[in-house]
Amino acid sequence: MWSVIQSSGWTIWPIVLSSVVALALVLERFWALREDRVLSPDLIDRIRAEVERGGGITGELVQRVAEEGMLGHVLASGLRYVRAPRDVMKESIESAGRMVAHELERFLPTLSTIASMAPLMGLLGTVFGMIEIFGAQSSTAATPQQLAHGIAQALYNTAAGLIVAIPTLMFYRYFRSKVDSMTIEMERQALQLVELVHHQSTLVE
């Protein structure tokens, strides 16, 4: 592996660095986008059961809900305005939802950038390799080793750029789809919460 890096020239180092960054971001996103961290199972059902038992929306309940991951943070922001008009409650939920969505999308633009730039960095290395080949051919003292080195540099950089770009793009698409699904699920449960609280307040009246 070290011999390959040496043969690829200095242009391989930005690709190697980007691969390390991409790997770190992929591992971080796998950890951050765990469903038990984002979407607490049966949270809305537990809130409904608490309300139907007659406990009502208390400060203690809001605090417990807020500790139930990102979804709990969104729902708790609405529960804090349970006695406010419905539009105020929905606006609070939407504001918290935008913050959570931003957190879910964290580092995804960086992954997308690496997936786009890695082939270009490989192409740059290929260009330098071709320059070395033509430079060797124009020299009267050109040797087969010089030609082989230029060809190796061109091919290694091209391959390295694609090796980094392809899996990075795949993981970006995967995380993008997962974030979209989680966002839709949070919106669905938030709407259920608004309907639950509104229905409960109607019954009380």
C-alpha positions as CSV (number, residue, x, y, z in Angstrom):
1,M,0.0,0.0,0.0
2,W,2.8,2.4,0.9
3,S,4.5,1.7,-2.5
4,V,1.2,2.6,-4.2
5,I,1.0,5.9,-2.3
6,Q,4.6,6.7,-3.2
7,S,4.0,5.9,-6.9
8,S,0.9,8.2,-6.9
9,G,2.7,11.4,-6.1
10,W,1.7,14.2,-3.8
11,T,-1.8,14.4,-5.4
12,I,-2.8,11.2,-3.6
13,W,-2.6,12.8,-0.2
14,P,-5.7,15.0,-0.4
15,I,-7.6,11.9,-1.5
16,V,-6.3,9.9,1.5
17,L,-7.2,12.7,3.8
18,S,-10.7,13.0,2.4
19,S,-11.2,9.2,2.8
20,V,-10.2,9.5,6.5
21,V,-12.7,12.4,7.0
22,A,-15.4,10.5,5.1
23,L,-14.9,7.4,7.2
24,A,-15.1,9.4,10.4
25,L,-18.3,11.2,9.3
26,V,-19.9,7.9,8.3
27,L,-19.2,6.3,11.7
28,E,-20.5,9.5,13.4
29,R,-23.7,9.5,11.5
30,F,-24.3,5.8,12.1
31,W,-24.1,6.6,15.8
32,A,-26.1,9.9,15.7
33,L,-28.9,8.6,13.6
34,R,-29.8,5.6,15.7
35,E,-33.6,5.2,15.9
36,D,-33.6,4.8,19.7
37,R,-31.8,8.2,19.9
38,V,-34.0,10.0,17.4
39,L,-37.4,8.3,17.5
40,S,-38.5,7.0,20.9
41,P,-40.8,4.0,20.4
42,D,-44.4,4.4,21.5
43,L,-43.8,7.9,22.9
44,I,-47.1,9.3,21.6
45,D,-49.0,6.3,23.0
46,R,-47.4,6.8,26.4
47,I,-48.4,10.5,26.4
48,R,-51.9,9.5,25.4
49,A,-52.1,7.0,28.2
50,E,-50.9,9.5,30.7
51,V,-53.4,12.1,29.6
52,E,-56.3,9.6,29.6
53,R,-55.5,8.5,33.1
54,G,-56.4,12.0,34.2
55,G,-52.9,13.1,34.9
56,G,-53.1,15.9,32.4
57,I,-50.2,17.8,30.9
58,T,-48.0,18.5,33.9
59,G,-44.5,20.0,34.1
60,E,-43.2,16.6,35.2
61,L,-44.7,15.0,32.1
62,V,-43.2,17.6,29.8
63,Q,-39.8,17.1,31.4
64,R,-39.9,13.3,30.9
65,V,-41.0,13.7,27.3
66,A,-38.1,16.2,26.6
67,E,-35.7,13.5,27.7
68,E,-37.0,11.0,25.2
69,G,-34.5,11.8,22.4
70,M,-35.0,14.2,19.5
71,L,-38.6,13.4,19.0
72,G,-39.2,14.0,22.7
73,H,-37.6,17.4,22.4
74,V,-40.0,18.3,19.6
75,L,-43.1,17.1,21.3
76,A,-42.1,18.7,24.6
77,S,-41.8,22.1,22.9
78,G,-45.5,21.7,21.9
79,L,-46.6,20.5,25.3
80,R,-45.2,23.6,27.0
81,Y,-47.8,25.6,25.1
82,V,-50.7,23.2,25.7
83,R,-52.8,26.0,27.1
84,A,-52.0,28.4,24.3
85,P,-53.9,28.6,21.1
86,R,-53.5,25.7,18.7
87,D,-51.5,27.8,16.2
88,V,-49.0,28.8,18.9
89,M,-48.5,25.2,19.8
90,K,-47.9,24.2,16.2
91,E,-45.5,27.0,15.6
92,S,-43.5,25.9,18.6
93,I,-43.4,22.4,17.4
94,E,-42.3,23.5,13.9
95,S,-39.6,25.7,15.3
96,A,-38.2,22.8,17.4
97,G,-38.6,20.5,14.4
98,R,-36.4,22.7,12.2
99,M,-33.7,22.7,14.8
100,V,-33.8,18.9,15.1
101,A,-33.9,18.5,11.3
102,H,-30.8,20.7,11.1
103,E,-29.1,18.4,13.6
104,L,-30.1,15.3,11.7
105,E,-28.6,16.7,8.5
106,R,-25.3,17.6,10.2
107,F,-22.2,16.7,8.2
108,L,-24.3,15.4,5.3
109,P,-23.2,18.4,3.1
110,T,-19.6,17.5,3.9
111,L,-20.1,13.9,2.8
112,S,-21.7,15.2,-0.4
113,T,-18.8,17.5,-1.1
114,I,-16.2,14.7,-0.6
115,A,-18.2,12.5,-3.0
116,S,-18.1,15.2,-5.6
117,M,-14.5,16.3,-5.1
118,A,-12.8,12.9,-4.8
119,P,-13.1,12.1,-8.5
120,L,-11.9,15.6,-9.4
121,M,-8.8,15.2,-7.1
122,G,-8.2,11.9,-8.8
123,L,-8.5,13.6,-12.2
124,L,-5.9,16.2,-11.1
125,G,-3.5,13.4,-10.2
126,T,-4.2,11.8,-13.6
127,V,-3.3,15.1,-15.3
128,F,0.0,15.4,-13.5
129,G,0.7,11.8,-14.4
130,M,0.1,12.5,-18.1
131,I,2.3,15.6,-17.8
132,E,5.1,13.4,-16.5
133,I,4.6,10.9,-19.3
134,F,4.8,13.6,-22.0
135,G,7.7,15.2,-20.3
136,A,9.6,11.9,-20.3
137,Q,8.8,11.3,-24.0
138,S,10.2,14.8,-24.9
139,S,13.4,14.1,-23.0
140,T,16.3,12.5,-24.8
141,A,17.2,10.6,-21.6
142,A,13.7,9.2,-21.1
143,T,13.6,5.7,-19.6
144,P,10.9,3.1,-19.5
145,Q,10.9,3.6,-15.7
146,Q,9.9,7.2,-16.1
147,L,7.1,6.3,-18.4
148,A,5.9,3.6,-16.1
149,H,5.9,5.9,-13.2
150,G,3.8,8.5,-15.0
151,I,1.3,5.9,-16.1
152,A,1.1,4.5,-12.5
153,Q,0.6,7.9,-11.1
154,A,-2.3,8.6,-13.5
155,L,-4.0,5.3,-12.9
156,Y,-3.6,5.2,-9.1
157,N,-5.0,8.7,-8.7
158,T,-8.0,7.9,-10.9
159,A,-8.7,4.7,-9.0
160,A,-8.2,6.3,-5.6
161,G,-10.6,9.1,-6.4
162,L,-13.3,6.7,-7.5
163,I,-12.7,4.3,-4.5
164,V,-13.3,7.2,-2.1
165,A,-16.2,8.8,-4.1
166,I,-18.4,5.8,-4.7
167,P,-18.9,4.5,-1.1
168,T,-19.1,8.1,0.2
169,L,-21.9,8.9,-2.3
170,M,-23.7,5.6,-1.3
171,F,-23.5,6.5,2.4
172,Y,-24.6,10.1,1.7
173,R,-27.7,8.8,-0.2
174,Y,-28.5,6.3,2.6
175,F,-28.2,8.9,5.4
176,R,-30.2,11.4,3.3
177,S,-33.0,8.9,2.9
178,K,-32.9,8.0,6.6
179,V,-33.1,11.6,7.7
180,D,-36.1,12.3,5.4
181,S,-37.9,9.2,6.8
182,M,-37.2,10.3,10.4
183,T,-38.3,13.8,9.7
184,I,-41.6,12.6,8.2
185,E,-42.2,10.3,11.2
186,M,-41.6,13.2,13.6
187,E,-44.0,15.4,11.7
188,R,-46.6,12.6,11.8
189,Q,-46.3,12.1,15.6
190,A,-46.2,15.9,16.2
191,L,-49.6,16.2,14.3
192,Q,-50.9,13.3,16.4
193,L,-49.9,15.2,19.6
194,V,-51.6,18.4,18.4
195,E,-54.8,16.5,17.7
196,L,-54.6,14.6,21.0
197,V,-54.2,17.8,23.1
198,H,-56.8,19.6,21.1
199,H,-59.3,16.8,21.5
200,Q,-58.6,16.5,25.2
201,S,-59.1,20.2,25.7
202,T,-62.4,20.0,23.8
203,L,-63.6,17.3,26.1
204,V,-62.6,19.3,29.2
205,E,-64.6,22.3,27.9
